[in-house]
Amino acid sequence: MGNSVRTIGFPGRYLQGPGALAALGPLLKELGGSVAAVVAGDRARAACGEAVRISLESAGREAHFLRFGGACTAAAVSDLAVEAADVKADSVIALGGGSVIDSAKGVNLTRGGLLIVVPTIASTDAATSRSLVIYDDRHRISGVERMRRNPDAVVVDTDVIAGAPLRFFVAGMGDALSKKFEADQCRLAGAMNFFGTPPPPVAMLMAERCYRTILEHGLSARGRIAATGRPDDTVERVVEATVLYSGLGFEASGLSMAHALTRGLCAHPGTSGALHGEVVAFGTIAQLLAEERPDAEVRAHVELAHRLGLPVTLAQLGAPSLDEAELMEMARLSCNAPHMRNLSPPADEARVARMLRAADELGRSVLESRRI
């Protein structure tokens, strides 16, 4: 390990299981919060807003719902922070997916106080980290900010997660599958993690366990949700991987090409409907090719991603016919992301463009072979 100081961040509390929302009010009371600004999207509030309100008010806490407008922009965060101040909130609760969570983190960064994250979908690993991604009005990443600490608590109600559309659950697996490979590239590059220190060995263990869990239980969990919309042990294990292991693993290890490619892939108008985890899933294929891994290993990964229901071609992401100029622009934007440095062998814009094309060709080959 050497004599370097190594850092990892954790949420103050992590609760996961069916019916976990009922613990929200008592938890906020225990942590010392009195007035909660609940940042929620319309779907999340319709799905479980009443359960949140009942839990908070039964514990003698005030609940004020702030409507998330659909994008985590600097202006939207500023407006939500003003609303939180108007109700004199000493706590912020994020109720929703990744953009809602990041917006609530932005409010917390502005105002301080407690932050409790209640993900209603398991589509990303945003819940446990202190990072938040800010977008511009064209849904392009404009910057990444960091809170002073990780969330005070994360409450994952797997009844809610399993009842959400299957696509979100699958996207979470796409985001999580990259972490083993990205952590390994960061280790090889001697990269600093999101706390500015070398990653502790436990970070790599979590990233590896994340991948192994999805390999072992991902298809069963997907089938369970598709058939019943209810959690079982396989769902619990996969949610723990996509929310907890993935979140702790990326923040303590760092990121590489798979996430750097989101800068370029998300900038194309056709991919605006793709979820973060779906984009990362395709980016992971390009990263494995860029690492010059054996063909059979990369193809096996693509086949796994396809069986899970993840996109493996540019067409599945919404960009079916890219010309070379568009590919080069994607590559240019991606190479501007700091994570791209954590890649061996290194990749310039031309090589990144080639890897995107090669990933698409491999994905199409796998799709064609499964049609025969």
N, C-alpha and C positions, 0 to 999 in steps of 0.2 A: 504493500500500500504506500510505502514511502512515509514521509513525515508531514504531509500536507493536511491541513484541516479540511474535512469533508462535511458537507451539509445536505440534509434532506428536510423537507417540510411536510407536515401532516395537518389535516383539519383537527380541531380540538376534540371533536366527537364524530363518530361515524355510526349511523344506525341504518340497518337494512333488513327488510322483511315485509311480509304481507301485513297491511294495516298500520305501518309505521307512522302514518300521518297523525294518528291519535296521540303520539308522543310529542308532537310539536309544541303544543301549549305548555305542558309541564317542563319541557326542555328549555324553552325560552324563559320561563319563570326561574328555573334553576340557575340559568346563566346570568340572570339579573336584568333581563329586558322587560319593558313595560308596554311600549307603544311600537307596534310593528308596521312598517310600510311594506306591503306585499306587492312586489313587482311581478305582474302576471300577464301573459298573453290571453287572448279571448278563449282559445281552446282549452288552455290549462285551467283557467278560472271556471269554465263550464264543466270540466271534467272533475275537478276536486276542490274548487274554491270554497264551496260550502263546508266541506270537511275541514279545511284549514281554518275557516272562521270559527266553527264550532269548537275545535280543539283549542284555539287561542282564547276565545272568550270564556270557555269552561274553566280555564286556568286563571281567569281574571286579567287577561292581557287584552289590549286594544288592537284591532285589526283594521288597517286602512289600505284598500286595494288601489294600486296605481297601474294604469293600463299601459302595457308595453305596445308601442306602435308598430313594431315589425322590423326594426333595424337598430343595431347598436352603434349609433353615430355619436360624435362628441356633443352635438346639439341635443339629441334625445336624452343622453345621460344627464346633461345639464338641466333639462326640463324636469326630469324625474327627481333630481336632487332638490330642486325648488319645491316640488310637491311634497317630498318627504319632510322638508323643513317646515312647510305650512302646517302639517299635522303633528309637528314636534316629535317625530319618530326617533327613538333611541336605538332601533334595530331595523335591519333590512332583511326581508325574506325573499329569496328568488324562487319563483314557482313557474317552471317551464323548461325549455330546452337551452341550448348553448348561448344563443344571443340574449335571451332573457337573463340567464345567469351572468353573462358578461356585463350587461347593463346594470344589474343589481350590484355587481362588484364595483362598477364605476361610481354608483351612488355612495357605496361604503367608502371608497377611496376619497370622495369629496367631503363626506360628512363624519366619518368615523363611526363608532358604535359597533354593535354586534352584526354579524352576517351569518345567516343560516341559509343553506342552499337545499332546495327541495326539487330535484330533477323529476320532471313528469315523463320524460323520454330518456332512453339510454343511448342517445345517438352520438355523443361525444364524451370526452373525459374532462370537460370543463369544471365539473362540480367540486373537485378537491383542491384545485390549484389556486394560486394567488394571481395568476396572469389573466388578463382580459384583452380581447382583440377588438380594436376600434375600426369601423368601416367608414368609407366616404359615402356620398349620396348615390354613387353608381355601384355600390356593393363591392368595392375593392378595398383590400386591407390597407388602412392608412397608418396603423401603428399598433404596438403592443405595450400595454402598461402593466404595472404590478402593484398590488396592494402591499401593505406593510407586513401582513401575515396571511397565512392560509385561512379559509373560512373557519368560523368558530364551531360550526357543526354542519354535517351533511346528513340529510334524512331521505332515504331511498325507500319509498313504498313500492314494493314489487307488484302489488295488485294494480297500481296505477301504471307502472312500466309495462306490464304484460298486457294491459288493456288498451295501450296506445297502438297506432298503426304499426304493423310488422316492419315496414320499411325503416323506421327509426331504429328499432332494435338491431336490424341487420347493419345499418350504417355504423352503429356503435362498434360492432365487431370489425368493420373495415378500418376504423380509426385505431382500434386496439391492436390489430394484427401487425401494424407497422412498428410497434414500439421495440420489439426484440431486435429488429434489424437496425433501427435508428440508434438504439442504445449502443449496439456493438460498434457502429461506425463512429460514434462519439468517443468511445473508449479507444479505438484505434487512432483517432485524430488527436487524442490528448485534450479534448474539448472541455471547457468549463460548463457546468450545468446552469440551471436557471437561478441558482443562488450564488453563482460566481466562484464555485469551488469544483475540484474534481469530484466525480460521482462516487458515492460510497458503494461498496460491492453489493449491498442489499438492493440497490436500485436496479442493477442488472438482473438479480434474482427475480424481482417483481416483473420486469419486462419479459423475461423468459417464461415465468409462470403464466403471465397474461396470454402469451401465444399458445402455450400448452393447454390451457383451460379451454380456449376456443377450439383448438384442434380436437380435444376429447369430447367436448359437450356442445359445441356450437350448432351442429346440425340437429341434434336432439332438442335443444332449447328452441331453435327456430321452428321445428315441427310442433312442439308443444304450444307455442304462442299462436301459430297459424291455426291449429285445431281447436284450441280452447280459450285463448286469451287469458289464461290463468297461470300463475307461476308454479313451478315444481322445483326439485333440487337442481336440475340442469339449468333452469332459468336463473336461479339464485347464484349459481356458480359463475355463469357467464356475466351477469350484471356486476358481480363483485370484480370480475376481470375488467370489464369495459369501463366501469366507473372508478373503482378504487385502485386496482393494480396499474391500470393504464395511466391514470392521473398522477399517481405518485411516481410511477416509473419514468414518465417523460420529463417531469419537472426536475427530478433528481439526476437524470442521465443526460438529457438534452435531445435535440431533434436533428434530423438529417435531410436527405433529398426528398423523401416522401412528403414531408410537410413543406419543404421549400417550394415544391411544385404547385402547391395550392395557390401561390401568388400568381403564377402564370395561367394555370388551368381555370381558375375562378374569374379571370379577367375577360374571358371570351363570352360574348353575349349568349351563346347557345347553352353554356353550362350553368346559367343562373339558377336553374331549378334543381341542380344537383346538391345533395347534402354534403357537409364537410367530410364525413366518414367515407362517403362514396368516392369523393375526389382523392382522399388519402389512399383508399384501396387501390385505385389505378396508379397513383404515384408510387406506391410500394412496388408494384410490378416493374416500373421504370427503374427504381432504385436497385432492385435485385439484378436487373440486367446490367446496370452501370457498375455494380460491384464485380461483374464478370463471374457470377456464380455458375455452377454447372447447369447446362440446359435442362436436364431432367428435374433438378431441384426447383428451378424457376417455373417450369411447366406444372409441376405438382402443386405449387403455391397458387398458380392461376386457376387450376382446376378446383382447388379448395374454395377460393374466392367465388368462383362461378356457382358451385354447389350451394354456398351460403346465400346466394342471391345478390352478390355485389357486382358492380360494373367492371368489366375487364377490357372494354374497348372505348375509344373516344366517342363512338356513336352512342353507346349506352349512357355516356355522360351528357350527351346533347350536342356534340360537335362532330358530325359524321364525315365532313369533307373539308379538312383543313389543308390549305396550300402551304408551301414552304415558308412564305412570309409570315403567315399566322403562327406556324410552329416556332419560327425563330423569335417572334415577339413573346410567345409563351416562355420560351427558354430564357430570353433576356430578363423578363420580369422575375422569373424563378431564381436566376443567378444573383439577383439583387438581395434575395433573402439571406440572412447570415447563416442559416442552417446548411446552406449548400456547401459551405467550407468543410463540413464534417462528412467527407466522402472520399473513399479510396478505391480505385485511382481517381484523381480529381477530374472534374468535368467543367469544360467551358460551355459557352452558349451553343456552339455547333454540336458538341457531344450530347448535351441535354436534349436538343431537338432530335437527334438520331435515336436516343433512348425512348423518347415519347413515341416516335414512329415505330420503333421495334416493339415496344410494349403493346401498341395497338395491333400490330401484325400478329403477335403471339396470341393476344386475346381473341382475335378473329379466328385464328387457327384452332384454338380450343373450342370455341363455339361451333365451328364447322364440324369438328371431329365428333362432337356430342350429338349432332343432328343425324349422323350416319347410322 
